[in-house]
Amino acid sequence: MNITYYGHSCFGVEIAGKHLLFDPFITPNELAKHIDANTVKADYILITHGHEDHVADAVSIAKRTGATVVCNWEIHVWLQKQGVSNTHPMNIGGKKGFDFGSVKCVNAVHSSGLPDGSYGGHPMGFVIESSEKNFYYAGDTALTYDMKLIGNYRSVDFAFLPIGDNFTMGIDNAIIATDFINCGDIIGMHYDTFGFIKIDQEEAKYKFRRAGRSLTLLAIGETLVK
């Protein structure tokens, strides 16, 4: 399983020859100037909520690649209006099998508005299960007790968690989240892109080590093999 970081909360994950792209926000990201969104591969685009820093490149990449966009109903309707026809709407609690594995939609505690100001539906996270590995992509969320449901009823090998604080949970709450989901192998996201979410990366890694957990902070453009 190959994981490529495109900045902020945008990751590409290759599973069984299929390319999954999460929350595509590349072109407006000053830290990702060296990434050309027109070259990013996608067979599936998974969107957690409607904020621009998670959907900015969704329409252009979906149209270019023909990728299936997995999202909530409200984002599905918005994408259809933008001319994206290949969408698969889901909602919290739902699970669906695809040719790479399955997607389970789980709760995320955040807000959601689309770039045109319309309502973006309820935010969510994804639990991806496949023949290779299982993982949790939390999206933008506070620490929530619902995460215990993942730890109790799912088995994940690693997880993507927001750590930038201010708009989402920060480092200390992310460490608590590792207990809830029963997973100590974490890839950080939603940090450093804007002034509001700047973190001390070394301190963050130290806190995770002290808790007996692993925090990976990828460089933008870096690929990790899991």
C-alpha positions as CSV (number, residue, x, y, z in Angstrom):
1,M,0.0,0.0,0.0
2,N,1.5,3.3,-1.1
3,I,0.6,6.6,0.6
4,T,1.5,9.9,-1.0
5,Y,1.0,13.2,0.8
6,Y,-0.2,16.2,-1.3
7,G,-0.4,18.6,1.6
8,H,-2.9,19.7,4.3
9,S,-5.3,16.7,4.5
10,C,-4.9,15.4,1.0
11,F,-3.5,12.0,0.6
12,G,-3.3,9.5,-2.3
13,V,-3.5,5.8,-1.2
14,E,-2.9,3.0,-3.7
15,I,-4.7,-0.2,-2.9
16,A,-4.8,-3.2,-5.2
17,G,-3.8,-1.1,-8.2
18,K,-6.6,1.5,-7.5
19,H,-5.8,5.1,-6.5
20,L,-7.8,6.7,-3.7
21,L,-7.6,10.4,-3.3
22,F,-8.7,12.0,0.0
23,D,-9.9,15.6,0.3
24,P,-8.2,17.2,-2.7
25,F,-6.8,20.6,-1.8
26,I,-3.6,21.2,-3.7
27,T,-3.7,24.1,-6.1
28,P,-4.6,26.8,-3.5
29,N,-2.1,25.4,-1.0
30,E,1.0,27.6,-0.9
31,L,3.0,24.8,0.7
32,A,2.2,22.5,-2.2
33,K,3.3,24.7,-5.1
34,H,5.6,22.0,-6.4
35,I,2.6,19.5,-6.8
36,D,0.8,19.7,-10.1
37,A,-2.8,18.7,-9.4
38,N,-3.2,17.8,-13.1
39,T,-0.9,14.9,-12.7
40,V,-2.5,13.4,-9.6
41,K,-4.0,10.0,-10.1
42,A,-7.5,9.1,-8.9
43,D,-9.8,6.2,-9.4
44,Y,-11.8,7.2,-6.4
45,I,-12.1,10.6,-4.6
46,L,-13.3,10.5,-1.0
47,I,-14.5,13.8,0.5
48,T,-15.2,14.1,4.2
49,H,-16.9,17.5,4.2
50,G,-17.5,20.6,2.0
51,H,-15.0,23.2,3.2
52,E,-12.8,24.6,0.4
53,D,-9.6,23.3,2.0
54,H,-11.0,19.8,1.3
55,V,-12.7,20.1,-2.1
56,A,-10.8,22.8,-4.0
57,D,-9.5,20.4,-6.7
58,A,-12.3,17.9,-6.5
59,V,-14.2,19.0,-9.5
60,S,-11.2,19.4,-11.8
61,I,-9.6,16.1,-10.8
62,A,-12.9,14.2,-11.0
63,K,-13.6,15.5,-14.5
64,R,-10.1,14.8,-15.7
65,T,-9.8,11.3,-14.3
66,G,-13.4,10.1,-14.3
67,A,-12.9,9.0,-10.7
68,T,-15.9,7.9,-8.6
69,V,-16.5,10.5,-5.9
70,V,-17.6,9.1,-2.6
71,C,-19.2,11.8,-0.3
72,N,-22.3,12.7,1.5
73,W,-25.6,13.5,-0.2
74,E,-25.3,17.2,-0.1
75,I,-21.8,17.2,-1.6
76,H,-23.0,14.7,-4.2
77,V,-25.8,17.2,-5.2
78,W,-23.3,20.1,-5.4
79,L,-20.9,18.1,-7.5
80,Q,-23.7,17.1,-9.9
81,K,-24.4,20.8,-10.4
82,Q,-20.7,21.3,-11.2
83,G,-20.9,18.7,-14.0
84,V,-19.4,15.8,-12.0
85,S,-21.7,12.9,-12.8
86,N,-19.7,9.9,-11.4
87,T,-20.6,10.2,-7.7
88,H,-21.5,7.7,-5.0
89,P,-23.4,9.3,-2.1
90,M,-23.2,7.8,1.3
91,N,-23.9,8.9,4.9
92,I,-22.8,8.2,8.4
93,G,-23.3,4.5,9.4
94,G,-23.3,3.3,5.8
95,K,-20.9,0.8,4.4
96,K,-20.3,0.0,0.7
97,G,-18.0,-2.4,-1.1
98,F,-15.9,-1.3,-4.0
99,D,-13.3,-3.0,-6.1
100,F,-10.5,-2.0,-3.8
101,G,-12.3,-3.0,-0.5
102,S,-15.0,-1.3,1.5
103,V,-15.8,2.2,2.9
104,K,-17.6,2.6,6.2
105,C,-18.7,6.2,7.0
106,V,-18.3,7.3,10.6
107,N,-19.0,10.4,12.6
108,A,-16.9,13.5,12.6
109,V,-17.6,16.5,14.8
110,H,-17.0,19.6,12.7
111,S,-18.9,22.0,10.4
112,S,-19.4,21.9,6.7
113,G,-20.2,24.6,4.1
114,L,-19.5,24.4,0.4
115,P,-17.5,27.0,-1.6
116,D,-20.7,28.6,-2.9
117,G,-22.1,29.0,0.6
118,S,-24.6,26.2,0.5
119,Y,-24.9,23.6,3.2
120,G,-22.4,20.8,3.0
121,G,-24.1,18.2,5.0
122,H,-22.7,16.5,8.1
123,P,-19.0,15.9,8.1
124,M,-17.8,12.3,8.3
125,G,-14.7,10.1,8.4
126,F,-13.9,6.8,6.6
127,V,-12.8,3.4,7.7
128,I,-11.3,1.7,4.7
129,E,-11.0,-2.1,4.8
130,S,-9.1,-4.0,2.2
131,S,-7.2,-7.3,1.6
132,E,-4.0,-5.3,2.1
133,K,-4.6,-3.2,5.2
134,N,-7.3,-1.4,7.1
135,F,-7.2,2.3,8.1
136,Y,-9.2,5.2,9.5
137,Y,-9.2,8.5,7.8
138,A,-10.8,10.9,10.4
139,G,-11.3,14.0,8.3
140,D,-11.7,17.2,10.3
141,T,-13.0,16.3,13.7
142,A,-12.8,17.0,17.4
143,L,-12.0,14.2,19.7
144,T,-15.3,12.3,20.1
145,Y,-16.4,9.3,22.1
146,D,-17.8,7.8,18.9
147,M,-14.2,6.9,18.0
148,K,-14.5,4.1,20.5
149,L,-16.9,2.4,18.2
150,I,-14.1,2.0,15.7
151,G,-11.8,0.6,18.4
152,N,-14.5,-1.8,19.6
153,Y,-15.9,-3.0,16.2
154,R,-13.2,-2.4,13.7
155,S,-9.5,-3.4,13.4
156,V,-7.3,-0.6,11.8
157,D,-3.6,-0.9,11.1
158,F,-3.0,2.8,11.0
159,A,-5.0,6.1,11.0
160,F,-4.9,9.6,9.6
161,L,-5.7,12.1,12.4
162,P,-5.9,15.9,12.3
163,I,-3.4,17.4,14.8
164,G,-3.4,21.1,14.1
165,D,-5.8,22.2,16.9
166,N,-7.9,25.4,16.6
167,F,-10.3,24.0,14.0
168,T,-9.9,20.3,14.9
169,M,-8.4,18.3,17.7
170,G,-4.7,18.9,18.5
171,I,-1.9,16.7,19.6
172,D,-3.0,15.9,23.1
173,N,-6.5,14.9,22.0
174,A,-5.1,12.9,19.1
175,I,-3.2,10.8,21.5
176,I,-6.4,10.1,23.4
177,A,-8.0,9.2,20.1
178,T,-5.3,6.5,19.6
179,D,-6.6,4.8,22.7
180,F,-10.2,5.1,21.5
181,I,-9.5,3.5,18.1
182,N,-7.0,1.0,19.5
183,C,-4.3,2.1,17.0
184,G,-1.0,3.7,17.8
185,D,0.3,4.1,14.2
186,I,-0.7,7.6,13.2
187,I,-0.2,9.8,10.1
188,G,-0.7,13.5,11.0
189,M,-2.8,15.9,8.8
190,H,-4.4,19.3,8.9
191,Y,-1.5,21.1,10.4
192,D,0.9,24.0,9.4
193,T,-1.0,25.0,6.2
194,F,-2.3,28.2,7.8
195,G,-1.2,30.3,10.7
196,F,-4.1,29.1,12.8
197,I,-2.8,25.5,12.7
198,K,0.9,25.8,13.0
199,I,2.5,23.2,15.3
200,D,5.8,22.4,16.8
201,Q,6.5,19.1,14.9
202,E,9.3,17.9,17.1
203,E,7.2,18.5,20.2
204,A,4.3,16.6,18.6
205,K,6.5,13.6,17.8
206,Y,8.0,13.7,21.3
207,K,4.5,13.6,22.9
208,F,3.5,10.7,20.8
209,R,6.7,8.8,21.6
210,R,6.2,9.5,25.3
211,A,2.7,8.0,25.0
212,G,4.1,4.9,23.3
213,R,2.6,5.9,20.0
214,S,4.0,6.7,16.5
215,L,3.4,9.9,14.7
216,T,4.5,10.2,11.0
217,L,4.6,13.7,9.5
218,L,5.2,13.3,5.8
219,A,6.8,16.0,3.6
220,I,4.5,17.2,0.8
221,G,5.2,15.0,-2.2
222,E,6.6,12.1,-0.1
223,T,5.4,8.6,-0.5
224,L,5.3,6.1,2.3
225,V,5.0,2.3,1.8
226,K,2.8,0.5,4.4
